[in-house]
């Protein structure tokens, strides 16, 4: 027997399929650090507007390649050989790069760069991560090639407009609303010093906007007395980020996202709705566990899933 699906049901289903998901299918009892992958890996649908800094698939692959290359060099204690290729799409783009290696949910090593051209920053941060891996795990095989790689590209600082406070020291609403979780890092500058809390730290530890800002303040010595005496010397900023995850050295990197994806009006047609419905069906099959339950939500701070 065939069942007809009304146009309204099909549209609602398609819109549901366009929402972002960042969780893979695993048993609910199995902790993991792996984010979601698209079922039956397909290319990204056209017409979707992704928030944050732009990066195409080729550049994501290139950056993770350079990160793995830097890790190997750092692990061996040898400088990265040769001059890396910088494609036109990355030429002139800079930022701070944070690289980390994970295995089975455990952090093995990290490295962070200064604010540099993005390819140079990636190699530098990865080199430091490789050195740290060698120090902590001198007998590590393959220089971490089987480890999960997380690369976080922190973009330019964007000053948040004052006023920052109401009632002397309470953050104003527009400051707290300026940060989009998983997209923005937040930071504070005061007395010639600055600090930031990365987007990955915010989401991993479930920081609220005011708590994340308070942590950044603590690093540069901003307290209640400073806020009362010298509010004009304090500046708050945010930074857009690109967050890449790679299962191992041979895998294709995945950009982690959070928030709603906007669909351009011209992209909504019969073909795109049919494709969205197909993706939703594949996703539901992909998310179902062997015991019949669905992995509903990934909780980064506990590295586990909530099932329904």
VODRENNU-228338 format. One record per residue: x, y, z of N, C-alpha, C, O in turn. Coordinates in steps of 0.001 Angstrom, whole numbers, plus 500000, padded with zeros to 6 digits. Layout:
BEGIN
XYZXYZXYZXYZ...
//
This chain:
BEGIN
500844498798500000500000500000500000500873501243500000501836501310500764500567502222499172501346503431499094500646504548499861499423504668499806501398505341500557500841506437501357501192507770500716502354508016500394500205508627500530500454509950499971500884510921501081500358510896502194501842511761500744502315512780501682501838514136501187502116514520500051501120514861502040500594516157501625501719517150501399502800516992501967501486518187500567502527519202500337502979519876501621504164520171501779502047520126502550502424520779503814503360519883504618504347520355505184503047518581504666503902517650505401505276517566504769506288517499505466505309517571503447506591517491502758507434518733503036508643518630503247506792519922503038507529521155503304508059521176504726509207521557504957507224520765505691507680520734507084508828519762507259509786520037507981508724518621506590509801517637506667511086518179506080512167517952506624510972518900504961512160519446504308512829520488505178514054520511505304512015521360505787512606522381506664513304521734507837514368522187508259512711520670508371513366519942509463514697519369509016515663519358509779514749518892507780515975518275507269517080519282507091518257518921507078516712520559506950517739521578506732518368522061508020519327522832507980517855521627509168518469522045510419519801521361510603519976520229510152520778522038511276522102521447511461522098520430512568521405520594513571522871519374512392523063518370513425524537518157513594525275518176512609525010517947514844526440517772515072526724516509515867527704516453516609525886515500515721526064514286516500526104513055515609525294512951514688527018512116515848527050510884515085526206509803515717525695509980516823526054508697515038525319507571515582526267506649516304527189506092515708526035506491517597526768505525518395525814505037519458524736505601519645526206503999520149525406503542521265525379504618522326526391505280522559524235504810522979524105505864523974525055505662525138525418506619525822525459504416525365526337504149526493527803504325526128528669504158526986528103504656524880529496504724524435529950506165524306529521506854523381530824506658525223531337508019525063532167508112523790532817507145523392532144509265523160532926509472521952533186510947521759532424511786522240534257511266521059534528512663520736534159512962519294534441514056518803533535512017518605533265512203517186531998513017516973530965512728517576532072514049516105530861514784515733530142514078514602530554513007514156529070514685514146528258514020513136528916514032511777529685514934511446528606513032511009528958513010509604527683512793508808526743512161509291527648513302507620526451513170506802526293511716506379527244511086505916525100511199506542524853509816506157525100509643504667524713510487503859525753508531504312526059508235502921526691509446502254526205509940501237527782509915502847528463511165502521528136511722501142528478511135500115527479512848501147527108513519499913527620514939499961528008515430501021527623515602498821528047516992498795527009517859499487525838517491499579527454519032499980526539519922500669525491520442499695525827520788498562524218520504500114523179521017499223523413522476498887523886523249499719523078522846497660523271524229497247522152525091497798521097524589498186522396526405497830521373527333498273521339527563499753520525528360500218522203526890500544522220527066501984523290528088502350524419528013501865522934529035503202523855530074503643524435529662504991523697529507505963525757529486505053526398529053506279526925530270507046527583531127506455526647530361508354527132531499509121528637531408509358529240530346509200529232532533509737530656532543510054531522532819508838531022533093507747532837532740509048533782533008507965533649531966506863533371530801507147533843532366505612533724531408504509534968530539504376536089530996504601534754529293504011535848528393503655535251527299502779534187526765503091535928526963501684535401525898500836536052524568501198536996524522501986535541523499500620536012522163500978537494521977500665538220521342501430537941522537499536539343522368499154540284523020500171541331522463500501539908524196500664540752524871501650540717524159503000541724524121503708539568523597503359539485522826504605540400521608504534541093521284505499540396520938503389541280519779503204542738520205503262543567519522503864543054521342502632544433521821502618544922522159504024546041521802504392544095522842504811544516523226506162544725522006507058545686521960507827543836521023506964544036519828507791545253519032507310545932518388508109545525519078505998546746518434505475547988519099506073548906518417506528548009520429506068549154521131506645549253520893508153550350520823508706548099520770508811548125520486510247548760519125510512549602518997511402548367518116509752548969516783509929550463516820509611551266516165510276550820517586508598552232517715508227553028518380509353554131517941509680552466519438509942553131520107511046553261519228512270554277519267512963552229518428512541552276517513513687553397516495513512554149516228514450553509515929512318554581514962512066555957515600512262556844514998512867556129516813511752557417517493511895557720517786513351558849517590513801556727518253514093556938518530515511557243517277516297558075517291517203556569516187515951556801514920516645558222514420516404558854513860517300558716514628515183560076514195514837561136515212515241562330514912515221560693516429515611561644517463515986562397518050514806563520518532514959561782518012513620562418518542512418561558519656511832560332519548511830562180520728511332561410521818510719560593521318509530560972520358508859559480521976509284558653521637508126559431521971506862559896523099506696559573521006505981560388521191504778559600521912503689558398521701503532560295522765502941559701523412501783558777524559502127558391524743503281558427525332501102557487526441501255556086525955500928555848525471499822555155526071501865553802525582501616553082526411500551553294527616500422552243525738499810551429526413498798550285527155499485549605526598500347550078528406499102548975529208499620548044529529498458548418530307497582546846528957498421545933529225497314545422530662497365545432531277498431544983531201496252544461532577496238543342532809497247543213533904497793542536531782497496541408531935498425541845532131499869541071532641500679543083531733500212543607531909501570544664533004501645545094533379502735545078533511500505546101534546500481545572535815501147544489536293500810546333536353502084545926537561502788545027537325503982544693538276504690544622536086504230543768535789505386544630535317506548545553534523506367544323535807507735545144535526508908544259535187510093543033535271510015544890534807511180544167534512512412545018533722513365546190533453513099544422533351514482545048532478515467544525531071515226543320530874515068545419530094515198545029528701514984545283527901516258546351527986516865544283527128516644544407526213517778544223524791517252543207524484516628545198523932517500545175522545517023545185521612518228545939521830519176544362520587518197544369519598519281544191518205518699543563518026517655544756517217519395544660515811519017543907515052520103544161515230521294542979514204519672542122513463520598542109511991520215542291511624519054541887511152521238541670509731520997540695509199522043540923509343523244539622508592521585538613508006522478538125509016523510537929508673524676537929510253523085537410511278523975538430511922524884538080512813525659539703511494524815540753512044525682541645512986524875542047512670523755541944514135525452542831515106524819544273514658524990544715514387526106545015514579523876546405514124523916547397515276523851548385515272524585547164516250523002548132517336522820547456518520522152546479518359521420547985519717522412547463520933521791548619521826521353549752521683521813548306522737520464549248523760520035548473524981519597547382524854519041549015526161519836548333527396519453549343528340518823550501528384519238548913529087517834549797529995517116549580531431517575548618531735518281550491532305517163550247533734517243549340534117516075549002533265515254548946535374515993548128535833514875549032535975513659549864536880513596548861535069512687549734534982511516548897534666510284547714534351510412549492534745509080548792534221507915548358532784508171549093532016508792547172532416507700546517531208508183547321529937507927547341529051508781547986529819506774548764528614506518549965528550507451550254527495508015550666529662507620551804529702508536551360529410509970552033528688510705550222529981510354549701529757511705549334528292511914549580527741512987548746527652510899548364526246511003549589525361511199549599524491512070550616525581510395551839524786510520552486524998511888552958524042512504552511526241512367553133526526513660552397525892514824553020525288515697551065526025514848550277525427515925550385523908515897550501523266516941550345523341514700550438521888514579551822521387514984551937520335515612552854522117514637554216521739515037554308521665516566554874520718517111553751522664517251553770522665518718552950521507519282553324520919520297551837521177518631551038520034519077551819518738518910551747517852519761552571518625517806553399517432517593554485517293518640554746516191519121555126518405519002556137518383520065555523517960521392556104517166522132554334518501521687553660518139522937553276516665522943553356516005523979552859516147521789552509514730521698553731513856521954553638512848522654554871514236521394556106513479521595556532513489523052556999512475523572556372514635523719556748514745525135555861513869526009556344513173526901554563513912525744553621513165526585553569511683526233553383510836527106553737511376524945553628509991524486554782509682523526554577509618522314555982509492524057557155509300523187557084508051522325557746507980521289556292507060522734556196505823521966554987505799521034554651504757520472554336506950520872553166507041520008553512506616518577554504507067518004552671505735518009552906505273516643552278506246515635551248506863515905552905506362514507552383507125513373552202508605513669551478509291512948552849509112514719552796510549515047551363511061515129551062512170514687550483510243515699549101510660515897548241510628514646547174511242514629548665509933513598547895509910512351546520509281512523545602509578511758546368508410513524545076507771513761544200508572514718543066508178514988544703509681515232543962510480516209542964511412515519543120511759514349541944511804516267541045512850515805541779514186515867542453514486516852541648514971514826542256516296514765541164517354514839540167517282514120541359518330515709540452519478515789541267520731515489542265521009516152540831521477514488541502522715514093540511523860514220539441523841513613540879524855515013540016526009515230540732527261514727541787527642515232540137527877513733540681529105513149539917530282513734538727530455513472540611531089514526540004532253515173540307533473514320541469533842514146539270534096513792539424535192512851539684536532513498540016536598514682539537537602512735539846538952513242538952539358514407537801538933514506539503540181515278538731540722516389537701541727515868538017542584515043536475541609516358535411542552516017534992543260517305534427542638518204535269544548517389534949545303518594533443545370518801532695545684517875533002545073520022531602545233520392531413546671520865532154547151521723530434547345520312530240548761520630529814548962522083528975548217522589530390549972522767529904550332524095528544551039523966528150551401522857527824551240525073528226550952526459528142549468526782527296548743526259529045549035527662529134547625528009528345547260529262528002546095529466528060548249530095527474547942531405526203548740531651526010549838531129525344548137532472524216548833533076524368548672534584524835547638535060523982549675535313524145549649536773525604549359537154525875548499537992526529550079536534527964550059536833528694548823536304529610548964535494528316547617536737529126546439536414528352545304535749528954544290535394527045545440535569526251544388534933526322544542533412526123545637532885526602543451532717526710543516531271525388543957530654524315543517531065525488544831529665524287545266528954523806544142528042524611543316527611522514544095527742521976543006526920522640542892525559522844541780525072522988544023524925523546543925523571524934543293523573525356542732522561525659543377524709526954542700524815526747541189524883527440540433524203525807540758525692525568539317525859525005538686524583525266537516524302524234539455523812523630538920522592524570538973521397524244538460520327525733539589521571526675539723520446527393538412520137527966538263519058527368537464521068528103536212520900527170535099520440526171534811521099527491534476519316526757533308518848527565532063519188528675531897518682527031531181520038527796529988520443528245529167519240527509528999518268529455528668519329530097527814518319530591528599517118531360528075516311530160529854516986530634530692515890531637531716516403532644531974515743531382532298517558532224533376518051533058532974519268532564532330520194534324533366519243535113533459520462534855534850521039534493535770520305535038535005522337534848536316522956536132536715523669536895535861524120536361538012523766537600538464524379537464539813525055536475540526524885538494540142525830538565541392526577539960541968526421540946541232526445540048543283526260541349543955526282541326545035527350540337545747527520542450545140528071542559546137529136544029546346529463544780545384529625544432547600529558545781547959529984546862547292529132547880546837529652546631547238527830547622546675526919547620545162526830548438544596526104546734544491527540546651543031527513545293542617526956544308543346527067545266541451526365544000540930525847543945539425526046544977538759526126542749538904526124542546537455526254541236537098525580540361537946525405541109535836525205539876535382524569539541533972525052540416533207525457538272533660524997537772532315525277537266531755523959536381532333523328537834530619523541537499530056522239536061529545522189535465529197523208535528529512520975534168529011520790534043527567521249533024527190521827535066526754521000535007525350521411534977525218522927534317524322523453535679526092523635535634526061525098534252526420525604533752525822526557533637527399524961532309527857525388531283526743525263530500526511526183531285526046524114530282525013523908530610523751524693529704523080525188531890523417524814532267522194525517531894522249526989531463521251527567532062523430527594531811523569529032530467524228529339530176524533530495529652524448528316528325525056528501528425526433529171527614526758530039529403527232528777529533528566529352528403529461528850528070529452527665527825530222529755526910531282529355527738532464528866528926532542529180527141533398528097527927534543527608528592535340528719529756535721528591527867535602529816528467536401530888529589535646531591530569536258532015529461534324531721530522533552532377531765533494531497532884533593532000531578533333530172532721533323529262533460534650529306534690534675529318532718535757529330533352537074529412534071537252530745535143537856530794533490536730531828534134536839533137535455536075533172536416536530533793535512534922532513536772534171532440537831534949531668538996534976532063537425535584530564538371536395529796538839537594530615540011537966530565537930538190531362538299539329532217539353538941533241540307539680533485539165537773533834540083537325534885541514537225534367542462537485535108541673536849533097543011536666532531543762537979532348544991537982532284543038539093532264543705540389532063543556541308533268543899542489533198543042540767534377542985541543535617541821542503535726541902543480536470540745542254535008539561543102535117538644542532536195538169541402536090538403543337537234537493542927538305536473544033538532536413544991537762535672543907539581534622544889539843535191546274540083534613547265539635536311546362540781536913547664541066537382548336539781537196549540539604537983547569538894538433548131537619537236548611536804537291549678536192536160547834536790534974548225536043534387549540536569533905550367535794534432549719537874533890550951538456534815552140538239534352553252537983536137551906538342537098553010538286537511553374536862537714554551536563537638552379535978538169552640534635537362551926533548537947551190532753536059552115533484535278551426532452535671551850531037535518551080530089536176553077530899536553553562529565537777552863529000538033552948527799538537552174529837539747551482529380539499550026528971540402549356528471538293549549529181537968548154528893537290548062527529536410548860527208537703547095526742537072546845525457536738545362525332537549544503525678535553545075524841535129543697524619535013543455523114534603544338522361535376542261522695535331541940521278534909540494521076534892539696522013534579540182519867534260538813519488535067538462518245535567539352517557535195537175517955535959536706516795535197535555516149534862534575516814534927535673514867534332534548514157535347533414514054536551533655513969534859532188514060535755531039514009535313530041512944534137529961512587536274529295512458536022528123511614536521526919512389537664526892512847535661525924512532535965524771513379535955523516512513534907523118512004537116522896512346537234521695511519537562520481512378538320520579513343536991519349512023537243518073512705537596517036511662536958516963510612538622516222511950539052515164511034539260513886511829539984513880512824538633512815511397538670511564512152540077510991512234540503510547513299540804510997511114542189510544511085542863511205509886542238511978509160544136510895509687544895511614508661544378511370507247544653512170506352543641510291507025543144509982505690541708510432505458541212510377504332541050510870506500539634511211506390539436512620505830540329513465505900538258512850505279537888514183504813537462515028506008536653514571506815537982516244506145537591517068507290536138517519507209535563517627506126535567517774508360534177518201508474534140519517509221534805519671510245533368520468508719533201521727509434532056521596510415530935521263510029532333521857511678531305521782512712530521523085512728531093524172512647529215522961512833528341524122512807527345524034513951527069522955514475526812525188514326525686525204515244524832526418514903525355527453514489523537526297515074522646527395514735521858527077513477522082526043512847520957527939513113520100527707511967520814528077510674521524529080510608520620527268509666521143527565508343520039528231507525518908527747507492520364529320506877519386530046506087519361529493504666520404529222504071518157529330504136517986528819502781517537529971501897516546530635502199518252530211500816517894531283499898516543530993499248516272529847498890515683532015499085514347531778498495514403531100497135513577530236496839515361531479496313515442530889494970515813529407494996515626528696494009516346528942496147516754527541496249515604526621496649515758525400496638514449527196497003513295526398497415512460526062496178511764526917495630512542524825495759511776524367494602511495522878494770511891522276495769510819522290493804510429520886493906511651519980494075511639519074494908512701520220493292513882519357493350514589519464494694515002518451495258514735520697495219515455520856496487514661520274497649515246519743498593513323520367497590512503519779498653512575518253498618512673517608499662512526517682497424512659516227497310514017515773497855514105514771498565515072516518497517516409516161498002516491516290499521517135515472500179515840517319500085515852517498501536515139516353502242515579515894503295514038515896501658513310514762502240514172513509502214514199512749503182514876513292501106515770512135501022516868512217502075517197511214502708517440513409502268518500513563503279517963513291504671518651512698505502516724513726504931516154513487506243515972511996506496516265511507507587515485511272505486515319509833505646516641509137505905516735508277506780517674509511505136519000508933505359519507509247506756520116508404507414519246510477507203519743510892508521519079510101509640519746509681510585517757509893509538517065509142510581517582507710510669517761507180511765517821507090509530518392505737509533519786505758510146520153504867510912520555506782509801521937506911510292521988507092511800522923506620512447520985507775512374521004508088513796520429506985514681520545507073515904519816505955514110519193504912514916520244503919515396521047503428514602520242503623516691521180502681517277520705501241517070519571500996516660521601500300517365521272498890517192520127498452518094519398497515517767519965499137519244518889498762520162517553499417519804516567499253520522517524500157518695516279500778518247516104502214518671515279502930518103516881502661519684516769504037520159517511504980519215518363504550518437517182506257519290517841507261518479518790508098519341518438508493520452519995508366518825520913509287519493520418510693519213520584511211518109519813511305520212519077512549520001519951513787520122519881514679519277520775513852521164521564515059521420522920514687521994523016513842522884523975515326521479525333515116521986525650516166523027525453517359522793526143515730524179526509516632525279528031516687525347528641515762525884528683517758524812530147517781524745530835517663526096531859516988526203530293518308527141530980518328528427531083516938529052532025516663529795530121516060528757530184514700529288530567513684528227530756512507528536530686514126526970531075513267525855530142512062525727530592510939525497528846512308525877527858511249525774526643511755524994526554512927524631525717510836524751524520511150523982523275510937524838523237510096525736522260511736524517520941511543525105520093510857524049520072511283522894519391509794524439518597509034523475517115509277523705516680509673524786516355509024522642514887509106522725514292507848522119513071507699522081
//
